[in-house]
Amino acid sequence: EEVRVCLELDTALSLFGGRIRVGARRSPLRAPAELAELARSVVRRPGFRLVGIMAYEGHVAGVGDAVAGRPLRSRAIRLMQAAARRELAERRAAVVRAVRAVAPDLEFVNGGGTGSVQHTAAEDAVTEIAAGSGLYVPRLFDNYTSFSGRPAALFAQPVVRRPGVGVVTVLGGGYPASGAAGPDRLPVPYLPEGLAYDPQEGPGEVQTPLLGSPADDLRIGDKVWFRHAKAGELCERFASLQLIEGDRVTATVPTYRGEGRTFL
């Protein structure tokens, strides 16, 4: 049986002779000659076929450039991303030319992401763009100047306690996203508006206290709706997703957890 092989390009921005590096650590291969050499090694090996190149620029596609309350940081991110886009577009095209010289029947070159669709789509070298998170519009994508989306996925937790005035406790809810730990990786209370985490407890795996005047209108069993931070948490935590059109649930589909699968 033939093994299909995809090469991974290091898309990180490297500055000052490599002393500063911005981007995901996914591959040791940066230069066209390096990927062409690996491509030759693959095509020479019986039973293997080179079919594609992965080149995801997470430092552009997955980093918001309009961080609330951080104007200087936001400006620095925009400058970094502009430089990264220019450098990568040229280098990615050269890599694809070099690899196609070895494997002319290359099936795909994958790049981009939700935050860089319009830029990556302009590159002739790229054949497909991976923009899966944008289908959900989780909260990390609120901080982009390049597009604005409407939240398309929420999860609800029931109120299980009313500890006092202006406080309710919901079941579970502490579903952090991947990446460097921080407040931006946490889900946020969305509806009813005006609820916030207790700073002494935060969201918990078993229970989550919420503070705010809307808590006084909630009763045991009422739902509080949350937005998740990235795209994977819902499929990790829930067995199914309900698809809604207008005010109707039109279908219920299983997540990979619901299908009994555990990939990671």
C-alpha positions, 0 to 999 in steps of 0.5 A: 500500500502506498504511503502519501506524504506531505512536507511541512514548511517552517513559516515563522518570521526570522529576524536579525539572523535568527535571534528573533523568531515569531511563529509556530515551531512545526518544522526545521525546514525553511529554505527551498533547497531544504524542502527540495532535498527532502522531496527527492528523498521521498520520491526515491523511496519505493512505496511513498508518494509526495502529495502536498505541502503544509505551510500554516502561518499561525502568527498571521492567521491566528493572532488578533491585531486589535487587542482591546485596551492594548493599542501599542501591542496591536500596532506592533502585531500589525507591523510584524504581520505585514512583514511576515506576509511579505517574507512568507509569500516570496519564500512559499512561492520559491519552496513550491517551485522547488518541490514541484520541480521534484514532484510535478504532480503535487496535489495541494499546497495548504496555507493560511487560516481564518485571520489571513484568508484574503492575503493567502488567497492572493498567493498563486502558490497556495491551492487551499486555505485552512480556515476552520475556526472561522466557521464558529467565530469563537471569541479569539476572532473578535480582535481582528481588523481584517474581518468581523464575524457573528458568533456562530457557536455557543454552549449552555450550562444550567444554573445549579445554585443561587449562593446569594444576591447577584450570584449564580453557579452553573454546572461545569464550564471550565473548558480552556482552549489550547495555547499559552495559558491566560484569560484569552483562552477561557470561554466567556459568559455571553447571554444573558449579558452582564455576567462575569467570572468570580475573580477568586474562582474563575471557570471550573471543571465542576462548577462556575460562579458568575457575578452580576445583576442578571444573576438575580433573574435566573432560577435553578435550571435556567441556562447561561450561554457561553462563547468558547475561545477557539474552535476545538473545545466544543468537539472535545467536551460534547457528544453532539452539536445542534444545528439551528436555523432561525428558531428551529433545531434542524439537525443534531450531528455527532462530534468526534467524541460522540462518534467514540473517537479520541485523537489526542 
